[in-house]
């Protein structure tokens, strides 16, 4: 297969690209190295990919309405893994336009490229934040996702609905994956584990929101990449049992699917911090803060759908995953 990976210099995108290359696929990775966080870290991820046979790097913004069709026409991809996005719930409170430009307009350009070049399967990143104000846990793709708590979540929910329209109108197989709190080596500096590690090693207090009462379905990045690649090889098909009289929310009469991809085992934030303290040999100074606007208190994933579809079952627990991240961090930054 020739596979397009958007956001290939990103945290999840780089891991997915490596796994596809490991499996013998040809990968074209696009990224615009957006300065939302340290571009040098993105470039370091990209350099590791460029050094491998079968990988081609293209510097491109997915919101570029002229360049994206040309890319699709030039390469005639068999599959697309669309991971490029403007991430971050808190950033969306102050920069909402970034999320429409990247997540909505960018995804439209990807959908159009897939439609016109007859791509065999589009797999794209959604988010557990789509469940918004729902407290019906574990979160299920068959449950409500129509009360987002921030524009970030709203933009990702919009991409799910946009994908459905293309699946319905043009028969394009699309699968959306709602990621649950991904962490691990080569992670994003704005995410909790990376931020906590940097501050703890510097002797600075760490911000602990919701006074430490958060619970998250932390999911190790290698498990995420495995799930993404498995589903890429299993194009969505119409659900023959779907009925508008009693519609299921994660399937359709179109070739469209929504799955959760998470660990399925929520962990209290304070336990996560305690494991990091053990790995670093440092006791964290904690700045206990209230719940932030747009945040939700807990996440828990029902991943039964993905297991039934492709046998996906995460393999890495938080204790092991945090230790691997700390090893990578010390090596990368020479700490």
C-alpha positions as CSV (number, residue, x, y, z in Angstrom):
1,X,0.0,0.0,0.0
2,X,0.9,3.6,-0.4
3,X,-0.4,5.4,2.7
4,X,-0.7,9.1,3.4
5,X,-0.1,10.1,7.0
6,X,-1.1,13.6,7.8
7,X,0.7,15.1,10.9
8,X,3.6,12.7,10.4
9,X,5.9,14.9,12.5
10,X,3.4,14.8,15.3
11,X,3.4,12.6,18.4
12,X,0.9,9.9,17.2
13,X,1.6,10.4,13.5
14,X,5.3,9.6,13.8
15,X,4.6,6.4,15.7
16,X,1.9,5.3,13.1
17,X,4.3,6.1,10.2
18,X,7.1,4.0,11.8
19,X,4.7,1.0,12.3
20,X,3.5,1.2,8.7
21,X,7.1,1.3,7.5
22,X,7.8,-1.7,9.7
23,X,5.0,-3.6,7.9
24,X,6.5,-2.8,4.5
25,X,4.2,0.0,3.4
26,X,5.2,3.1,1.4
27,X,4.4,6.2,3.5
28,X,4.1,9.8,2.4
29,X,4.1,12.0,5.5
30,X,2.9,15.6,5.5
31,X,3.3,18.2,8.2
32,X,3.7,22.0,8.3
33,X,5.7,21.9,11.6
34,X,3.3,24.3,13.2
35,X,4.9,26.2,16.2
36,X,2.1,25.4,18.6
37,X,4.8,23.6,20.5
38,X,8.6,23.1,20.0
39,X,9.2,22.6,16.2
40,X,12.6,21.2,16.9
41,X,10.9,18.2,18.6
42,X,8.7,17.7,15.6
43,X,11.7,18.0,13.3
44,X,13.6,15.3,15.4
45,X,10.6,13.0,15.0
46,X,10.6,13.7,11.2
47,X,14.3,13.2,10.8
48,X,14.0,9.6,12.2
49,X,11.4,8.9,9.6
50,X,13.3,10.5,6.7
51,X,16.2,8.2,7.5
52,X,14.1,5.2,6.7
53,X,13.5,3.5,3.3
54,X,10.0,3.9,2.0
55,X,9.2,7.3,3.6
56,X,8.7,10.6,1.8
57,X,8.3,13.9,3.6
58,X,6.2,16.7,2.3
59,X,6.0,20.1,4.0
60,X,2.4,21.0,3.6
61,X,-0.5,22.6,5.5
62,X,-3.7,20.5,5.2
63,X,-5.7,23.8,5.1
64,X,-4.0,24.7,1.8
65,X,-6.9,24.3,-0.7
66,X,-4.6,24.3,-3.8
67,X,-1.8,22.1,-2.6
68,X,-3.9,19.3,-1.1
69,X,-5.6,18.2,-4.4
70,X,-2.3,18.2,-6.2
71,X,-0.8,16.0,-3.5
72,X,-3.6,13.4,-3.9
73,X,-3.5,13.5,-7.7
74,X,0.3,13.0,-7.7
75,X,0.4,10.0,-5.4
76,X,-3.0,8.1,-5.8
77,X,-3.0,6.8,-2.2
78,X,-4.4,3.4,-1.3
79,X,-5.2,4.6,2.3
80,X,-5.1,7.7,4.4
81,X,-4.4,8.1,8.1
82,X,-5.5,11.7,8.9
83,X,-3.9,12.7,12.2
84,X,-3.0,16.4,11.5
85,X,-5.0,18.7,13.7
86,X,-4.9,21.7,16.1
87,X,-4.8,20.0,19.4
88,X,-5.4,21.2,23.0
89,X,-8.5,22.0,24.9
90,X,-7.1,24.9,26.8
91,X,-5.6,26.5,23.7
92,X,-9.0,26.4,22.0
93,X,-10.3,28.8,24.6
94,X,-8.1,31.6,23.4
95,X,-7.4,30.6,19.7
96,X,-10.7,29.2,18.4
97,X,-10.1,30.1,14.8
98,X,-7.1,27.8,14.7
99,X,-9.4,24.8,15.2
100,X,-11.8,25.7,12.4
101,X,-8.9,26.3,10.0
102,X,-7.0,23.1,10.8
103,X,-9.6,20.6,12.0
104,X,-12.6,21.5,9.9
105,X,-11.2,23.1,6.7
106,X,-8.2,20.8,6.8
107,X,-10.3,17.7,7.1
108,X,-12.6,18.9,4.3
109,X,-9.5,19.0,2.1
110,X,-8.6,15.5,3.0
111,X,-12.1,14.2,2.4
112,X,-12.1,15.9,-1.0
113,X,-8.8,14.4,-1.9
114,X,-10.0,10.9,-0.9
115,X,-13.2,11.4,-2.9
116,X,-11.6,12.5,-6.1
117,X,-8.8,9.9,-6.1
118,X,-11.0,7.0,-4.8
119,X,-8.9,6.3,-1.7
120,X,-9.7,2.8,-0.3
121,X,-10.1,3.8,3.3
122,X,-9.8,7.0,5.4
123,X,-8.9,6.6,9.1
124,X,-9.0,9.8,11.0
125,X,-8.4,11.0,14.6
126,X,-11.3,12.1,16.7
127,X,-11.2,12.5,20.5
128,X,-12.7,11.4,23.8
129,X,-13.5,15.1,24.3
130,X,-16.3,14.6,21.9
131,X,-18.3,13.0,24.8
132,X,-18.3,16.5,26.4
133,X,-20.8,16.8,29.2
134,X,-21.8,13.2,29.2
135,X,-21.4,11.3,32.4
136,X,-22.6,7.9,31.1
137,X,-19.4,5.9,31.5
138,X,-17.6,4.0,30.2
139,X,-18.1,6.2,27.1
140,X,-19.4,4.3,24.2
141,X,-19.7,5.3,20.5
142,X,-23.3,4.3,20.8
143,X,-23.8,7.1,23.4
144,X,-24.3,10.8,23.1
145,X,-21.5,13.0,21.8
146,X,-23.5,16.1,21.0
147,X,-22.8,18.3,24.0
148,X,-19.1,19.3,23.6
149,X,-17.5,21.3,26.4
150,X,-15.0,23.3,24.2
151,X,-14.5,24.3,20.6
152,X,-11.7,21.7,20.2
153,X,-14.2,18.9,20.9
154,X,-16.9,20.6,18.7
155,X,-14.4,20.8,15.8
156,X,-13.5,17.1,16.1
157,X,-17.2,16.1,16.3
158,X,-17.8,18.1,13.2
159,X,-15.2,16.0,11.3
160,X,-17.1,12.8,12.3
161,X,-20.3,14.2,10.7
162,X,-18.4,15.5,7.7
163,X,-16.9,12.1,7.1
164,X,-20.4,10.5,7.4
165,X,-21.7,12.8,4.6
166,X,-18.8,11.7,2.3
167,X,-19.4,8.0,3.1
168,X,-23.0,8.4,2.4
169,X,-22.7,10.5,-0.8
170,X,-19.6,9.0,-2.4
171,X,-19.3,5.5,-0.8
172,X,-15.9,6.5,0.8
173,X,-15.1,4.2,3.6
174,X,-14.2,6.3,6.7
175,X,-13.4,5.3,10.3
176,X,-13.1,7.8,13.1
177,X,-11.1,6.9,16.2
178,X,-11.8,8.7,19.5
179,X,-8.4,8.8,21.2
180,X,-8.2,8.7,25.0
181,X,-5.3,10.6,26.7
182,X,-2.4,9.3,24.7
183,X,1.1,9.4,26.4
184,X,4.6,7.9,25.9
185,X,8.0,8.6,24.3
186,X,8.2,11.5,21.9
187,X,5.1,13.0,23.4
188,X,3.7,16.6,23.3
189,X,5.3,19.1,25.7
190,X,1.8,20.6,26.5
191,X,0.5,17.3,27.8
192,X,0.5,16.4,31.5
193,X,3.2,13.7,31.6
194,X,5.7,15.8,29.6
195,X,4.9,19.0,31.5
196,X,5.1,17.4,34.9
197,X,8.4,15.7,34.2
198,X,10.0,19.0,33.0
199,X,8.8,20.9,36.0
200,X,9.6,18.3,38.6
201,X,13.2,17.9,37.4
202,X,13.5,21.7,37.5
203,X,12.1,21.8,41.1
204,X,9.0,23.7,40.0
205,X,5.5,23.1,41.2
206,X,3.2,21.2,38.8
207,X,-0.4,22.4,38.1
208,X,-2.9,19.8,39.3
209,X,-6.3,20.8,38.0
210,X,-9.6,19.8,39.6
211,X,-7.7,19.5,42.9
212,X,-6.3,16.1,41.7
213,X,-9.8,14.5,41.2
214,X,-9.4,13.8,37.5
215,X,-9.5,10.2,36.3
216,X,-8.2,9.5,32.8
217,X,-8.1,6.5,30.5
218,X,-4.4,6.9,29.8
219,X,-3.4,5.1,26.7
220,X,0.2,4.3,25.7
221,X,1.2,5.5,22.2
222,X,2.4,2.2,20.8
223,X,-1.0,0.7,21.7
224,X,-2.7,3.6,19.9
225,X,-0.5,3.1,16.8
226,X,-1.3,-0.6,16.7
227,X,-5.0,0.0,16.8
228,X,-4.8,2.7,14.1
229,X,-2.9,0.5,11.7
230,X,-5.1,-2.5,12.3
231,X,-8.2,-0.5,11.5
232,X,-6.6,0.9,8.4
233,X,-6.5,-2.6,7.0
234,X,-10.3,-3.1,7.8
235,X,-12.2,-0.6,5.7
236,X,-15.6,0.5,7.1
237,X,-18.6,-1.2,5.6
238,X,-22.3,-0.4,5.7
239,X,-24.2,-1.7,8.7
240,X,-27.0,-3.9,7.2
241,X,-28.9,-3.7,10.5
242,X,-28.9,0.1,10.7
243,X,-32.4,1.6,10.9
244,X,-33.4,5.3,11.2
245,X,-36.2,4.1,13.4
246,X,-33.7,3.1,16.1
247,X,-30.3,4.4,14.8
248,X,-27.1,3.2,16.3
249,X,-24.7,6.2,16.8
250,X,-21.4,4.6,15.9
251,X,-22.5,2.9,12.7
252,X,-24.5,3.7,9.6
253,X,-26.1,2.4,6.4
254,X,-23.1,4.2,4.8
255,X,-19.5,2.7,5.1
256,X,-18.8,4.8,8.2
257,X,-17.7,3.8,11.7
258,X,-16.7,5.4,15.0
259,X,-14.6,3.6,17.5
260,X,-13.1,4.4,20.9
261,X,-9.4,3.7,21.1
262,X,-8.2,3.7,24.7
263,X,-6.9,1.6,27.5
264,X,-10.3,0.7,29.0
265,X,-8.9,1.2,32.5
266,X,-9.2,4.7,33.9
267,X,-6.5,5.8,36.4
268,X,-6.8,8.5,39.1
269,X,-4.5,11.5,38.2
270,X,-2.9,11.3,41.6
271,X,-1.8,7.7,41.0
272,X,-0.4,8.8,37.6
273,X,1.6,11.5,39.4
274,X,2.8,9.1,42.1
275,X,4.2,6.7,39.5
276,X,6.0,9.6,37.8
277,X,7.5,10.5,41.2
278,X,8.8,6.9,41.6
279,X,10.4,6.9,38.2
280,X,12.0,10.3,38.6
281,X,13.0,9.8,42.2
282,X,11.5,13.3,42.9
283,X,8.5,14.3,45.0
284,X,6.3,16.7,43.1
285,X,5.4,20.1,44.5
286,X,1.7,20.3,43.7
287,X,-0.2,23.5,42.9
288,X,-3.8,22.3,43.4
289,X,-6.1,24.2,41.1
290,X,-9.9,24.2,40.2
291,X,-11.4,22.5,37.2
292,X,-10.5,24.4,34.1
293,X,-13.2,25.7,31.6
294,X,-13.7,23.1,28.9
295,X,-12.3,20.2,30.9
296,X,-14.2,17.1,31.9
297,X,-13.6,15.3,35.2
298,X,-13.2,11.8,34.0
299,X,-12.9,9.6,30.9
300,X,-13.3,5.9,30.5
301,X,-13.4,4.1,27.2
302,X,-15.6,1.2,26.1
303,X,-13.2,-0.4,23.5
304,X,-15.3,-3.5,22.8
305,X,-16.2,-2.3,19.3
306,X,-12.5,-2.1,18.2
307,X,-11.8,-5.5,19.8
308,X,-14.6,-7.1,17.9
309,X,-13.6,-5.4,14.6
310,X,-9.8,-6.0,14.7
311,X,-8.9,-7.8,17.9
312,X,-7.5,-4.6,19.4
313,X,-6.5,-4.9,23.0
314,X,-4.0,-2.5,24.6
315,X,-0.9,-4.1,26.1
316,X,0.8,-1.4,28.2
317,X,-0.2,-0.4,31.7
318,X,0.5,3.0,33.2
319,X,3.3,1.8,35.5
320,X,5.3,0.5,32.5
321,X,4.3,3.3,30.2
322,X,5.4,6.1,32.5
323,X,8.7,4.4,33.1
324,X,9.3,4.1,29.3
325,X,8.5,7.8,28.9
326,X,10.9,8.8,31.6
327,X,13.7,6.7,30.1
328,X,13.1,8.4,26.7
329,X,13.0,11.9,28.3
330,X,16.3,11.4,30.1
331,X,17.9,10.2,27.0
332,X,16.5,12.8,24.6
333,X,17.3,15.8,26.9
334,X,20.4,14.4,28.4
335,X,19.0,14.7,32.0
